[in-house]
């Protein structure tokens, strides 16, 4: 029914006189208000370099407003940004190679080998219509390819919400290779660039699969059914260099990997697991980056310990060494006012306190894992945006302990006292000449052991 309505409207909108005479006959009582929708037809072609030719047509009561970039790199790489005379359409071309040469960053456009990485937010002109549904049809000519992560409709069109454009995921255009890495019922599409040096692709894929399995074990399954992961080679570097998640429309990870990275460097590194953990939580609005970064900073070493890649002593050694860096965030600044420096370990310390509090109040029947799995089950993954109140309420409803609300009041809204030395003592952790020493008779020792083994 709705498709018919759309088709009719599109036909009517073709003639201005008809559209104008039609409008007064539609009262809200007779016809449902048509929700705005914009269709993008995008052609990838080789026209003196990689080029996107885009044609947009919008339907709905309100007209779209496309803002033409007037200066900067994007303006220099655009051609023919021409709104149609009907006020509902737009055509433009984007020279990806030109933009990559000017911007040279993956968050706008970056050339890697014979391809260009560019997020949706760069190349998809925003129609400015709140609540608009966006559908995309992509066509690659001249032997080119693209990789993008958006849900697909039965008719083959990709779709996203207009509000996702600004946070839109990474995409890649041109010539590259890709492989599918399965993780249980989920898949990760891994893009690599065969013209560049780097560790052998099968080795990288096995490491990605291992990391994904470890993350899946914590969350009861990999957080997203489908993820796009771009492995970007970095010359003259060993190990993992940088990672970033962009989740608007679908989860994507950009991972910069040193061309000289060795096998051992991969499983020893924290970045990929950290980014995969970000897939498992909503983007939290407001001054709450500490929730996302704290969760990833606390869970990454824990998940790699549970996977057997590091020892329990190494895990607690890291917490004992690094958590003091986060203490001023809880005791002086408050997490809501935290500076960038305290974001990660301040947030991680909050998550350790939360894990222990939930376990203590539930006699170890629930934990932070119970809370985070509940958020994920409620749809709170990286493709969504939640308030912190919703995140904490979902968590507290699952554990029944009220932990997040209480600790949030104590350390986020205000700063409060925290005796970290007493906490290590109660957990039975001390530092001897040969490293960390555990005391299993300490009052909280059972909770400490449970953190690395269960729930
Ligand atoms: Zn992070």
Boltz pocket constraint, residues with backbone or C-beta under 6 A from the ligand:
constraints:
  - pocket:
      binder: B
      contacts: [[A, 274], [A, 278], [A, 292], [A, 293], [A, 296]]
      max_distance: 6.0
